[in-house]
C-alpha cells in the first residue's frame, strides 16, 4: 500500500524499491541535478535508518513473540501517520518518513525470518519462482514450502497494491493511515500481550 501510494503520489517514485531509487540517483548525479540527487539520497538513507532501528531493537534472527516487535510496529505506525500531513504540504520529509517506515518493516521481517522473507520488494521472490520452475523443467526436486511462501508474499503484495490504489483514489495521502492503523493495532496487541504475560515466559 505504501509503495503504490508512492508511485501515485510522491513524484511518482517508489519508496521501497531502492534499486530504482539508486538508478535515479545515478542519473541525477550524471545530469548534474544536485537537488534531486540529495532528495533521492535522503530516501535511501531513511530506508537504511529504518532498517538499522529494526536491527537495533530486535537483535535476533529467531522469531519469538516476546521480542520487541511491538516497539518496531509502533514506530512504523507513527512514521506513517506523521508522513501524511507532510506529504499533503509537498514536504519531502514525508517521503523520507514513509521510506523509513518501509525500511523498518523490511528490516523486521528480514531479522525474524533470517533473511528468508522480504516484505517491501519482490525481486527475490520472483527469482526463486523462476529457479524452481527451472528445477521442475529439469526434473529436479523443489522446495515446495519455499515455493508456497513465494506465492503468499507475491499475492499479498498484489493485494496490498490493489487496496492501496483504490484507497489513494479516494483518500489521497490519507491512504497511508490504513497501513499505519494495521501496524498500530499490531503494536497494541503486543503491548496487551506483554501486560497479560510477563516477558521470558
Wavefront OBJ file of the C-alpha trace (Angstrom):
o trace
v 0.000 0.000 0.000
v 2.799 2.410 0.869
v 4.662 1.757 -2.356
v 1.575 2.242 -4.532
v 0.886 5.498 -2.721
v 4.459 6.456 -3.556
v 4.048 5.609 -7.209
v 0.783 7.531 -7.459
v 1.838 10.480 -5.339
v 5.472 11.059 -4.304
v 6.589 12.474 -7.636
v 5.595 9.027 -8.964
v 8.518 7.493 -7.126
v 8.502 4.148 -5.325
v 9.690 4.318 -1.732
v 10.506 0.651 -1.206
v 12.394 -0.268 -4.388
v 15.841 1.110 -3.751
v 17.236 -0.361 -6.963
v 15.113 2.119 -8.915
v 15.879 4.925 -6.471
v 19.607 4.231 -6.764
v 19.301 4.220 -10.569
v 17.539 7.595 -10.425
v 20.280 8.847 -8.098
v 22.925 7.773 -10.620
v 21.070 9.638 -13.353
v 20.694 12.767 -11.207
v 24.436 12.777 -10.465
v 25.278 12.253 -14.151
v 22.890 15.064 -15.124
v 24.355 17.398 -12.502
v 20.992 17.728 -10.730
v 22.271 18.169 -7.188
v 18.865 18.950 -5.664
v 17.318 15.737 -6.984
v 20.404 13.736 -6.005
v 20.098 14.911 -2.399
v 16.368 14.122 -2.343
v 16.955 10.594 -3.615
v 19.864 10.089 -1.243
v 17.540 11.140 1.574
v 15.020 8.427 0.619
v 17.768 5.780 0.567
v 19.276 6.980 3.859
v 15.838 6.970 5.515
v 15.179 3.378 4.417
v 18.570 2.301 5.794
v 17.904 4.192 9.046
v 14.581 2.383 9.449
v 16.294 -0.962 8.895
v 19.043 -0.002 11.354
v 16.451 0.842 14.005
v 14.782 -2.525 13.453
v 18.084 -4.358 13.772
v 18.927 -2.419 16.934
v 15.577 -3.123 18.597
v 15.056 -6.766 17.611
v 18.657 -8.030 17.507
v 17.901 -11.741 16.967
v 17.017 -13.843 13.936
v 14.735 -16.217 15.826
v 11.023 -15.390 15.764
v 9.857 -15.204 19.371
v 6.724 -13.406 20.417
v 8.474 -11.925 23.440
v 10.819 -9.867 21.271
v 10.313 -6.143 20.824
v 8.279 -6.369 17.618
v 5.622 -4.168 19.206
v 8.115 -1.307 19.527
v 9.071 -1.622 15.846
v 5.424 -1.767 14.764
v 4.532 1.268 16.900
v 7.380 3.336 15.448
v 6.458 2.226 11.916
v 2.856 3.296 12.502
v 3.968 6.657 13.927
v 6.264 7.325 10.953
v 3.399 6.753 8.504
v 0.981 8.922 10.494
v 3.468 11.819 10.665
v 4.283 11.427 6.952
v 0.696 12.177 5.856
v 0.461 15.894 6.804
v 3.977 16.477 5.480
v 3.084 14.887 2.143
v -0.101 16.935 1.971
v 2.138 20.023 2.177
v 4.502 18.642 -0.502
v 7.282 18.374 2.085
v 9.945 15.882 1.014
v 10.481 14.823 4.639
v 7.170 12.955 4.328
v 8.659 10.753 1.605
v 11.664 10.071 3.830
v 9.463 9.102 6.786
v 7.441 6.719 4.601
v 10.690 5.219 3.336
v 11.986 4.840 6.906
v 8.754 3.030 7.850
v 9.282 0.635 4.931
v 12.921 0.083 5.888
v 11.840 -0.673 9.438
v 9.208 -3.150 8.207
v 11.593 -4.869 5.812
v 14.323 -4.976 8.455
v 11.960 -6.524 10.994
v 10.807 -9.231 8.566
v 14.379 -9.901 7.463
v 15.671 -10.211 11.030
v 12.971 -12.556 12.289
v 12.984 -14.727 9.154
v 16.793 -14.951 8.977
v 16.703 -13.177 5.570
v 14.138 -15.626 4.139
v 11.349 -13.045 3.823
v 11.498 -9.532 2.388
v 8.232 -7.631 2.529
v 8.906 -4.437 0.585
v 10.083 -5.817 -2.757
v 9.559 -8.941 -4.856
v 12.723 -9.413 -6.921
v 13.906 -12.275 -4.696
v 10.501 -13.938 -4.706
v 10.236 -13.867 -8.499
v 13.855 -15.060 -8.784
v 13.094 -18.032 -6.518
v 9.938 -18.727 -8.528
v 11.965 -18.804 -11.755
v 14.635 -21.052 -10.246
v 12.037 -23.550 -9.043
v 10.323 -23.563 -12.423
v 13.723 -24.323 -13.959
v 14.213 -27.162 -11.483
v 10.804 -28.581 -12.336
v 11.611 -28.496 -16.059
v 14.813 -30.461 -15.384
v 13.033 -32.915 -13.110
v 14.905 -31.749 -10.013
v 13.491 -31.525 -6.524
v 11.707 -28.353 -5.462
v 11.372 -26.773 -2.025
v 7.565 -26.657 -2.066
v 7.385 -24.843 1.255
v 9.540 -22.020 -0.096
v 7.532 -22.002 -3.332
v 4.281 -21.624 -1.369
v 5.846 -18.813 0.676
v 6.774 -17.029 -2.572
v 3.173 -17.370 -3.738
v 1.786 -15.992 -0.469
v 4.131 -12.980 -0.461
v 3.538 -12.164 -4.139
v -0.229 -12.462 -3.647
v -0.081 -10.296 -0.522
v 1.945 -7.646 -2.334
v -0.534 -7.622 -5.237
v -3.499 -7.387 -2.851
v -1.854 -4.562 -0.897
v -1.085 -2.692 -4.104
v -4.664 -3.115 -5.318
v -6.044 -1.878 -1.990
v -3.532 0.988 -1.920
v -4.507 2.085 -5.414
v -8.210 2.160 -4.557
v -7.530 3.915 -1.246
v -5.313 6.556 -2.882
v -8.029 7.329 -5.444
v -10.475 8.120 -2.674
v -8.243 9.369 0.125
v -5.003 10.660 -1.389
v -2.115 10.538 1.059
v -4.551 9.731 3.869
v -4.461 6.200 2.430
v -1.277 5.778 4.493
v -3.434 5.862 7.617
v -4.600 2.339 6.680
v -1.188 0.617 6.945
v -0.463 2.888 9.920
v -3.607 1.556 11.627
v -2.696 -2.052 10.808
v 0.801 -1.745 12.259
v -0.533 0.289 15.186
v -3.018 -2.481 16.015
v -0.180 -4.998 15.845
v 1.823 -2.878 18.291
v -1.179 -2.616 20.612
v -1.647 -6.398 20.511
v 1.982 -6.845 21.579
v 1.500 -4.327 24.392
v -1.599 -6.165 25.658
v 0.217 -9.489 25.419
v 3.093 -8.025 27.438
v 0.680 -6.952 30.180
v -1.067 -10.332 30.295
v 2.055 -12.463 30.077
v 5.371 -11.468 31.662
v 8.430 -11.483 29.384
v 10.515 -14.637 29.421
v 7.525 -16.967 29.867
l 1 2 3 4 5 6 7 8 9 10 11 12 13 14 15 16 17 18 19 20 21 22 23 24 25 26 27 28 29 30 31 32 33 34 35 36 37 38 39 40 41 42 43 44 45 46 47 48 49 50 51 52 53 54 55 56 57 58 59 60 61 62 63 64 65 66 67 68 69 70 71 72 73 74 75 76 77 78 79 80 81 82 83 84 85 86 87 88 89 90 91 92 93 94 95 96 97 98 99 100 101 102 103 104 105 106 107 108 109 110 111 112 113 114 115 116 117 118 119 120 121 122 123 124 125 126 127 128 129 130 131 132 133 134 135 136 137 138 139 140 141 142 143 144 145 146 147 148 149 150 151 152 153 154 155 156 157 158 159 160 161 162 163 164 165 166 167 168 169 170 171 172 173 174 175 176 177 178 179 180 181 182 183 184 185 186 187 188 189 190 191 192 193 194 195 196 197 198 199 200 201
